[in-house]
Each structure stands twice: as C-alpha cells, then as structure tokens.
Amino acid sequence: MATNGADGHGGPQNRTARRMEKSATGIGLRDWCFGASLLVKDCTEELEPDSVALQRMLEAIYSAAVVLNDDNWRRFNELVWDRVHCQDHEVHGALFAKVEPTWRALLTTPRGGSTCVFLHIGTEPPSSPLCNLLTKLGWFGVIIGPVPPEPGNEDLVQHVQLDPGHERDRDEFIALLSPSGGKVPKPSQFLLAFVNCVFNPMDPDPDSDEEFLVFGQPKDEPATGQDDAGAEQEIANNVPSRYTPSWERAKFVTTPPVEKRMLSTASGFGKLGVTREPDVRKRLRTLNMSLSVALQRLKQGGSLVILWPALPCHPVMFFITASLRPLFGRVHVVANEGIKTFESYILCANFNQKKAQDNTPGEGGSAIRSFFGSAYRRPALDDVLLWTLGQSAEAEEALFGAGGASSSKTYDDLWELYAQKYKELAADLDIDVTKVKAAREKKQRAKRETDEAKLEKPEKLEKSGKTAKAKTKADGSRKASDKTSGSSDSKDAGAKAKAKSRPEGKAKAKSRLQAPAQQAPPRPEGAAGAADGAEGAEGADGSPSAAAVGAEVPSEESRVAEALANAAKEELRQLNRTKKKREQALRISRSAPTLACSLGAVPGGGGAPDRWRMAEQYAMIGFGHLVAQKSVDVRKFYRKRDDVGVSLAGDGVTASPDSPTGPVPMPLGGTTIPNWNGP
C-alpha cells in the first residue's frame, strides 16, 4: 500500500505514508494483540494479489488513513478493538442462525426436555444479553474465568474462579482435562462451548508471578490485582481495571496505548522468534488453555464459538481455523454488520469427537492435542511464530472456499464485510465536529443577514411611505390654509390635523389654538413642497415647522426628497400587491392535475385535442358537452345502460347515425340545440 509521490512536507500523502509506516504492518492497523507486525505484513503481501476481498479491505483502511485527521485516525485505530461484545444478542441469535443451519435447533434443544449445560471459558464472563438469551431458552451454564458474571442468574449459572493466563492456575486447568474433571466434575461433556479471550492494549503489564510461580508463595493465595480495594480505586480514578469487562470499558476515558507496545518487530525472526513482551506470552497462554479445555470437554455433535480479538487477517487466526477444520463439519469466520461492534467469531459446528480422539499421526486431533500439550507452551518459551502455518498451507487456508465453493462462511466473506465496516466507520469519523459547527454557524449567520435585509427593506419603504403620507396631509392643510387665509378657524383645523398626524406636536398645536390668530403672508405656489418637507421634519428635532416661521423658497433637494418619497410609496404598494397575488396563486403540480392533462394536453403533446372530433369518436364525451351546456336534464343517479353511444332515449336524447356530420344531440323537447354547429 505505497503512496504515489508526495506533495510536500506534511501533505496528505506524506501523512498517509507515515501512518502506514508507523503501523509496522503495512496496512495501517497495528498488531497490538500479538506484536507480530512483520508476520502480518508478510501474510498480507502474499495473499493480497490472490484475494479481491482482501484488497478491498486494505483499500478501505488506506482510504481512511488518507481522509481522517490525526484525532479521528487515532480514534479509528482505537474503536476497532474497543467495541467488543456490544451486540451479543444479535450476534448469538440472528447472525449465527443465518450462517449455520443447525444453530437455531441447538439453542432450542432444552425445550425437548433434556438438560443442557454450556461451558464458557476465557478472560471475561458472558455479557448479560448472552446470559439472558441462553438461560431464557432453558440452558444452564458453567463459567470458568477470573471475573464472576453479572448478578441475576446465580441459580442457573455456576462460576469457577480460574485465570487461564495465570501460571498459578495451570495445575487446575490440567485437572479439568483429566477424566475426573477437576473443579468441574459434572457434566463431563458440554453440548455448547464458548472461548471468550478478550484482550485490550490498555491492560497493564502482567506481574512476574503470572508467568513464573514465585518460590514459597502458597497456591491458594488470590491472584495479584484482584483485591476489591484496588479495583474500586481504579474505577474512582476513571481508569479501567484489568478485570473490567470489555462492554464496560467504553465508559472510561482512556489514553492512547503505550508506545513501547506498538513498536515494530520487523527486525528479523532470528533464533528468538518475534515475541518479546510478557503480555503477548500471557495471551498465547490464555488461548492455549481455553481452547484445549473447550475441545476436551466438548460433546459429540456439539458447537464451539471462539471470539477472535485481533486483526481479521492475522496468521494466528489462519492457524486456529486450519487446525479446527478437520474436527468439525463446518467452520465459519463471521462478524456482525455495522460499526457498533468489531469482534470476529470462529463458529465451529458438528464436532467429531471420535476423530478428535484419534491418535493416528497426521489424522484426527492428535496434531492439535500435541500442539496444546507441547513443552513450547510453557512460560517464557511460547512465541507467536510457532502459532503460524507455512506459506502454502497459510494461502490454502486463507483462500479456502473462495468464490462460493464452500457452504461455510470464508475469509473472503469476512474481509468483504470488514471493508464495508471500515468504510462506514471512516465516514462516521470524517464528520469533524468543529468543521460542522463552523459551517452551521456560517450558514445560520448568512440566513440571518438575508432575513434582516428582507425585513429592513419593507421597513424603510414603509417609513418612506408614512413620511410621504404625512407630507401629503400637511400639503392639504397648507392649501386649505391658503384658501381661507383670513379665517382663524382654518388655522385651528390645520393645527388639529397636524396634532393628529404628529403626536409629539400636540403641545405646539394647543398653544397655537390659544394664541391670537395671525395671518400668514402669501407665498408662491411652488413653495408648498419645501414647506411640506419642513413640516415633515418637525417633531424629529423639535424645531418649528415652515407654517410657524413663514414661507420658504423651495429648493432642489426638497423636490428630490418628495419625488423619492412618492417613488418609495408606490414601490411599497406594488410590493404588497405582488405578495398578495403570489399567496393567492394556485400552484399546479402532479398531485393536482388539470382537466387538460387528463385529456392529453401535456407539454410536448401537440396542444389541446379537438373536442368536436373526440365527441364524434366517443359518445360519452359528446354527452358531456350536453351536460356542460345544460342541454339535458341532469339527474343525480342514472340507471345502467348497455350502449350509451346508440340510444339515450331514456334521457330524451336521440342519436342519428345516418347524419353526415355525426350524431346530433337533441334536447328533451326534440328540437335542435341552438349554437350547435357540429365538428
């Protein structure tokens, strides 16, 4: 997955190349679970040319590395291991029933009256949705793990506190493999088994006594880190405990994993293998113990469900599925759709117990049993490189059933699904909150400015119209005052009119009514506009109007102002009239077709049809013309007629088929309809 060139320091292509290089796997996602980045890189490089589904999955990851910023890319890497056991009811119900034909019958076995017990072993107990699903169907359960299950099913589920990754409990797990059964003597075999090994990069480094038993330490001492006070303190500090279930980890605020855990191991295999850290050896030890006990205690025809917490293209996963295929009728590799959960599952159905106990070299389960009991599984010796296949066997397992050649769900199906999941997750994270917020605020600001501009223009027009109206009233009062210049009553009326039009001038109008009447000197006829403009300004600054100080010579500015006021008033009137017309207009759409559309007068149809010709061809349309012209007595109900085009005698209408112009409609009186010219 190399980049094509670079666009400068810090550019998108350089950033993508750095992300691919930092992952050490070459695909963008780190192998934090097993620390075998070189093995993953070699495996994907060998398989990518032969698998289109793998190419699509890697392309989806690469596309996410290109488009996501640093915070979202970090979150992208975290969510693929943080979202685990989020949809257990859907996965163990509808999903497994869809891919495996016998799953539904297996879950409903207790309804037949038999006692069915499931075995659950791993680092975490079953989630509440899974426990409720099984117990409501009549199942009993035995849970082996370091953490007890959630309360609610204590009478149906038995908990055995053993840690498959701790060296202190190794002898107890070996006893579980014996015929006596160890701490779980009954039942000796289980029809359904779950291996739930959930790993998290935020887990603390294991203590030294988890890998090497300290000399002189009693075996019945509780495992280090399981005291309640320490766990409560970790929860109080908002830090997930090492025994916090995976579905509860999402409630905590976590920091990115320690960088030393993510270092590349691509420095060659050498004689020491690829495993350097004790936490990786603990995970291998957990897988070894859990798988060996589940296979040993599984019943003939039973099913095994294995949760896979690492990358869906990991070589260790190929090794496990290839080792289990000879022992089961079908082995599926599946995952749930969507981005709510990201764990993978290995679903094995129809266990062949006889073949698993066959000791023939190269046949049956002797190879896998020898591997689980090998001395290399001892502490400080196990290595991820030992959990891998050869090149040809690995390619054969990864491409098993490609192209729909198998009834089992294959890796091609799994990779196609993960390609879609990675695309959806990248699209979900690509919606940057800050960008969305800035864009939303910008859009709202632009809309607000547009609305303010729309509101401001009518207000200005309305204000201008009021000003022009006031000027018109003042002009009328002025003319009346000029005509009756010798009468004080007209002055009183003008003062009252101005007092009504301008409330703020009531005091001045009252003083003028009480003062002795004074005759205003005559003024030129053209001075009215200037005086009106002056009167219109009165009340705003408190200065007396032109009527009080006498006539003034009109100016060019006054005439321009009056013309602008009149134009604004007319524009406001036109705007109100247009708006009213638009509100009353009927919008024709396909939901309200016109009669012309029903008759074929659609755009491009050549215009309206000839109604006379249609009346000649269709008697019903001719009758419609009669009804439209009120030439017939239309009744509310009509009796059924066999042939309306031949005889309408029941309505007093007769047809004349021998007429050269076609049937001539006749009214009830028998006379020709006036103004009927025919076609």
N, C-alpha and C positions, 0 to 999 in steps of 0.2 A: 504494500500500500504506500508507494512512494509518491511524493508530490512532484508536480511538474514545474520546476523552477521556483523562484522566489520573487517577491515584489518589494524587496527592501527589508531592512531590519524591523522586526516587529509586525510585519504584514501578516495577513490571514494564512498564507501558505507556509510561511516560516513558523507561525504559531501552531499550525496543524502538524508540521513535521516534528516540532519539539514535543508535542503531546504524544505522537506515535513513538518517538524515541524514549520518552520518559516512561511509557508503559512497559517497555522491555519485552513485550510480547509481539510487537509489530502490528497489533490490531486495535490498539487504543485503550483496552481494558486490562487492568493489572491482574496478575495471578496472586492475589493476596492470600488465598486459602492454602496453597501448597508451595508457593515460592519457586515454581518451576517455569519461569518465563521462557527460558531457552527451549524447553520441551514443547511448550505451546506454540512458539514461533516456528520451530521445525515442523510440527504437525500441520499447522495451517498452511505453510508454504508447500507441503507435499500434497495436501488434499484440495487446495483451492482450485487448481486447474481442472480437476475432475468433478467438481460439485458446483452446480449453478446456485443451489440454495445457500451454500457456504459463502459464495461470492456476494450474494445479496445481503446476507447478514453482516459481513465485513464492510460492505459498501454503506450500509445504514449506520454503522458505528463511525466510519470515516466521515460521512456527511454530518453527523452530529458534532464531530470534532471541528469541522470547518465553520459551522454556523453559530455554535454556542460560545458565549463569552467565558471568562475564567471561572466565575462563580457558578454558572449553570453547568459548565463542564465538570467541575468538581462534584456538583450535586448529581449529575448524570452517573458518575462512577460510584457514588455512594448508594443511590437508590437501587441499583441492580443487586446489591447484597443486603440492603436494609429492609426491603419489602419482602418479607418471608412470612408464610402462614397467615396471610391477610384474607384469603378466600378458601379456607379449608372445607367449608360445607359445599361450595360449588365444585371444588376440585375432586373431593372424595365421593361426591354424589353424581352430578350430571356429567362431568368430564370423563371420569373413569368408566361410567356406564356407556358412554358414547364410543370409547375406543376399545373396550373389552366386552365381548358379548356375555361373558359369564359373571360379570361384576354385580349386576343387579340381583341375579339369583343367589350369589354368595352373600350379599348383605341381608337378604330376606330369609336366609336359612333358619334362624331361630324361630320363625313363625311356624315351621313344621313340627315344633315340639321338642327338638333336640337342644341340648345345652351347648352353646358356642362361646368360646373364650378367645379373645385376641391378645396378641403379645405386642407390646410397644417398648422398644429399647432404643436408647440414644442419650444425647446430652440434654434434651428438653422433654417435658411431658407433652402429651397431646393437648392441643388447644381445646377450649370449651366447645366451639362448634363441632369439632370432630368427635369429642367425647359424647356430646349430646346426641349426635347423629347415630352413633353406634349403640348407645345404651337405650335409646328410644326404639330401636329395632330389635331389642332383646339380647344384645351382646353383653357378656361380662368381660372384664379386662384385667391384665397383669401388666403393670408399668414398671420397667427397670430403668432407673436413672438417678442422677444426683439431686433432682428437684422434684418435690411432690406435685401432683396435679392440682388444679384449682378446685376449691371446695364445691360440693354439690352432688358428687357421685361416689361418695366414700363407701356406700353399701354395695355398689356394683363393681368397683374398681379397686384392686389391690396394688399398693405401691411398695416396691423393694428398692431401698436406697443403696445403689451401687453406681460408681462412676466408671464407665468403660475406658476412659482415658487416664485413669489414675493407677499407678503401679500397685498401690496398696490393695486394690480390689481385684487384682489379676487372679489370685487363687480362687476367689468366689466365682469369677466367670468361668474358670476351668471346671469348677464343680457343676456349673449349670450345663456343661457339655456332657457330663457323665450320666450314666443310666439312673443314678439316684435323683438327679435334678437339682441338687444344691438347695438354695433358698426357695426354689420354685419346684417342689416335687410333683405337684399336680396343677394342671394336667400335664402329661408328659409330652404331648404334641398339640400344636395350635393350627387351626384352620386358616388363620389370617395373622400376618406378622407385619409390623412396621419398623423400619430402621430410620430414625429421625436424628441424624447427626447434623446439627446446625452450628456453623462456625461463623465467627464475626471478627473482623480485623481490629475491633476495639477491645477485644478480650485482652486482659493483662497477661504478661509472660507467666508461664506455669512455674510453680515453686520447684525447687530441686528435688523434694521428696516425691513429687508426682512422677518423676522419671526414674529416680534411684531411691530405693527404700532406705531411709536413714537407719543406721545400725542402732539397735537398742530402743527404737520407738515402737510402742505397742501397736498392733494392727487394728485394735478396736477403737483407736483414737479417731475422733472425727477428722475428716479431711480439712486441710488448711483452707481458710477462706470461706467456710460455711457457717461461721458464727453469726447469729442474728444481729448482734450489735453492729458489726461491721457492715452488714448489708443495709441495715436501717440508716447508718451514717452515710453510705454511698447514695442512697435514694434521697436523703435530705440534702445532699450536696449536688443533686441533679446529675449524678453520674451513674450509668447503668452498672449493676453488679455483674460479676462473671456468671452468676446463676439467674440473671433476669431473662425471662423467655423472650423469644425473638419478636412476638407480636406486641410486647410491652416496650421494646427498645425505641420504637418510633416516638414515644412520649418524652424521651430525653433529648436534651440539646448536646450533640456530640461534636467533637472536633475532628479534623482530618486525621487519618491513621498516621502512626509514627513513620517517619520516612525510612528508617532503617529496615522496616518490614517490607518496604516496597522496592528495595534495591534489586537490580538485575542480577541474576545468577548466570548470565550468559558469558561466563569466563572459561567454559570448557567443562566437560564432565569429570575428567581425571579419575583417580582411583577412589576418591571420597564421595562421588556422586554429586547430587545437586542440593541435598538437604543440609542446611547449616543451622537452622534455628530449632530450639526445643519445642516451640509451639507447633511447628509443622509435624514433628515426630509424634506429638500428642494427638494430632488429628488423624494421622495414619493409624495410630494405636486404637483410637476410638472406632474408626471404620472396621478395623480387623476384628475387634472383639464383638462389635454389634452384628456384623454380617455372619460371623462364624456361629454365634448363638442362635440367630434367627434361622439359618439354614438347618442347623442340627435339630431344632425343636419344631420345624415346620411339618405339617401333616401331608399325607399323600393327597394330591389334587388341590392343595392349598395355594394361596396367593401371597406374594411378598411385595411390599411397597417401600421403595427406598427414596428418600429425599436427597437430591444432589444439590449442594450449596455453591458449587464453583462454576466456572465458565462452561457453557454448553458445548464447547469444542475442546475439552481438556483430555489429554491422553489417558489419565487415570479413569475417566468415565468410560472410555473405549475398552479399557482392560476389564472393568467390572461387568459391563454388559456382555462382552465376549466370553467371560468365564461363566456367566449365568445362563446363556442361551442353550447349551446342551442339557440343562437340568429342568427347563420349563418349556411348556408348549408354545408360549408366546411371550416375548419381551418387548415392551413398548417404552419409548422415551417420549414423554409428553410434557407440556406446560400449559397453563391456562392463558386464555386470550386477555388482552387489555394490559394496562400498566399498573394495576392495583397490587399485583404480586409477581415476583420474578424468580421463584424457585422452579427447578426442574424435578421431574419424578421418573424413576425407573419402575415400571409396573410389570411384574412377572406373574403370570397366571399358569395354572395347571402344573403344579410341582410333581416331578417324577422322583419319588423317594427311593425307589429301587435302583434307579440309575445313579442317584446321588451317593448311594452307599456301595456302589460297585468299586472294587479295588483294582480292577484291571488297568494296567498302565496305559495312559493315553485315552482311556474311555471313562465315561461317567464322571463322578465327582471326586475322584482320587486326586486330581491335579489341584483343584481349588482347596481341598482339605489339607493337602500337603503345603500349599502356599500359606494358609492361615496358621498352621502349626509350625512353620519353619523357624529356625533359630534366628533368622534375619528380622523376625518381627519383635525381637527383644528390644528393650530400651537402648537408645544411643546407637543402634545398628540399622534401623529401618531407614529407607530412602525412597523418595518418590520415583527415582529411576527404576527401582525394582517393581513398581506398580504400573509398568507400561508394557506394550506389545512391541514386537518387531515391526519393521516398516511395512512389509507385505501384509502381515496379519492386522495391523492397525488400519491400513487402507481398506482391507476387506471388510472389517467391522464397521468403519465409518460409512462405507458405501453400500452396506447391506440393505437389500430391498429397494435400492434407488429406482425411481421411475415407476413405483407402484407394483413392484414384483412381489411384495410380501403383504400379508394381511395385518402385520404388526405396524405400529407407528415407528417410523425410522428416523434417522438423524436428518434426513432431508426435510421431513415434515417439521421437526423441531427447529431447524435453522430457518425455514421459511416463516414460522411463527415468530421467532425471535427477531427476524428482520423487521417484521411489522411492529413488534413491541418496541424496538429501539427507535423506529421512526416516530411512533406516537409519543414516546417519552421525550424525544428531542423537540418535537413540535410543541409539546406542552411546556417544556422549559424555555423554549425560544421566545415565549411571550414575556419580555423583560418588563418587570413591574414599573420601573422608573420611566421607561420609554412609553409604556401605555398611559401612565399617569400624565406625562408631559403632553402627549398627543391629545389626550382627553381634555386637559386644561386649555390647550391651544384651540381646540375645536369649540369648546364652550365659550371662550373669550371672543372668537370670531362671530359666533352666533349671537352673543350678547351685544356686540358692537353693531351687527346688522339690525337687530331688533331695535336698538336705541336710535339708529339712523332712521328707521321706518317710522318710529314714534315721533321723533324730533321734527321731521318734515311736515306732517299734518299739524303739529302744534304751532310751528312757525306760520304755516298757511292760515290756520285758524286765527292766530293772533293778528296777522296782517288783515284778515277779513274783518275782525272786530274793529280794528283801527279804521279801516275804510268805512265801516258802517257808522262808527261814531262821527267821522268826518262828514258823512252824508247827512246825518241828523243835524249836526252843527251848521252845515251849509243851508239846510232847510230853515232852521231857526233864524239864521242870519238874513236870508231873503225875506222872511216874514217880518223881521225887524226893520228892514229897509223899506218895505211897502207901507208900513204903519209907523214911520219914524216919529210921528208926533204923539203917539199913544204910549202911555206907560204900561198899559195892560199887556201889550205885545212884548215889552221888555220883561215884564213879570213872567209871561208864559215861556219866553226863551230861557230865563233863569231857571224856571222849574224843569224845563226839558233837559237843560244841562245838569241840573242837580240829579235827575233820574238817571241820565246816561253815565254820570261820573259821581259815584257816592262820595268820593273824597272832596268834591267841590260843593257839598250841601251847605257848609257854613258860609262860603262866599256868596252862594245864591241867596241865602237868607238875608245876609247883610245888604245885598243889592235890592231886595224887595222892600226892606225897611228904609233905605236911603231915598232921598228925593230923586225923582226921575230926571235924568239928564239926556238931552238929545244928542245922539252921536253924530258927528259930522259926516256928510255924504262921502262915499268912497267910490273909486272906479269899480266897474262891474267885474273886471278881471282880478280884483284883489280878494275875491271871496275864497279862492283856493288857498292863498297864503294865510288868510285869517283862519280858515278851517284847519290848516296844518298846525297853526299855532295853538288853536284850541285843543286839537288832539293831543298836544304835548302837555297841556295843563293837567295838573294832578300828579304827574310823574315827578316833577321837581318843585311843585308848589308855586310857580311863577304865574302871574295873572295872564289871562288869555288876551287875544287881539281885540275882543269886544270891549275889554275894560280899558285898554290903552289907546284905542282908536285904530283906524285903518292903517294897513301897511302895504307897501308896494310889493306885489308878488314877485318871487324870484324863480330862476330856472330850477333850483333844487327842489322847491316846493311842488312844482308841476311834475317833476320826475318822480318824487315820492308818491304823489297822488296816483300817477299812472301805474307805478309798481304795486300800490295797494289794490287798485282795481284789478290788475292782472292776477295778483295772488288770490283775490276773492273769486274771480272766475275760475282759476285753476282748482281751487278747493271745491267749488261747485261741480266742476267736471269730474273731479276725482270721486266725490261722493256718489254722483250719478253712475259712473262706471262700476264702482264697487257694488252698488245696489243691483245693477244689471247682472253682474257676474254671479252674485249669490242666487239670483232667481233663474239663471240659465239651467237648462236640463242637459246633463251630460249623458250622451248616448254611449252605451257600451254593449258588449256581447250579452250581458245579463239582462238588458232591456232592449231587445231588437225592435226595429220599426216594422210596419206592415210591408214596406218596400223590400226590406231584407228578406222577409218570408216569401215574397213573390219573385225573388231572384235579382233584384236591383242592387247588387253588391258592387263594390269598387272593382272595375275591370270587367263587369258583366255586360257592357254594351248599352247601359242605360235602362230605363224602365220598360217593362214589357207592354205590348199593345193590348190594352184591356178589351177592346172590341173583338180582336181575334181570339183572345182567351175565352171571352164569353161565348163565341161561336163554337170553340172546341170543347169547352167544359160548361155543361148546362148549370152546374151549381154556381159557377161564377156569374152567369147571366142572371140567375135568381138572386144572387147577392146584389147585383145592380138594381133590381126591382125593389129590394128591401131598402137599399140606401136612398133611393128616390121616393120612398114611401108610396110606391105604386101598388102595393099589396097590403092586405090586412094581416099584419104580422101577429101571430098568436104566440103565447108563451111556450106551448108544447105542440109538437107536430107528431102525428102518427107515422109509423114506419111505412115507407114506400119502397116498392121494388125497383122502380126505374124512374128517377126524377127527371131524366132528360127527355122522356117521351110524353108523359102526361102529368100535368099539375092541375087537373080538373078539380081536385078537392079544395084547392085554394082559389079557384076561379081564374086560373091562368092556363091558356091552351098554347100548344106549340104547333107550328106549321112547317113540317119538314120539307114540303114541296116549294117553299118560297125560295127564290134565287138568292136572297140576302140572308137566309138562315131563319131560325125561329124568331118570330116577332112576339115579344111579350105583350100580353093583354091584361088589362085591369079587371077588376071584378065586374064592372058594368059592361064589358065586352067591347069597348071602344079602344082605338089605338092610343097608346100612351103619348102624350104630347112631348115634343122635343126629342123623340127617339128616332134617330136617323139611321141607326144600324151601322155596321162596320164599313 
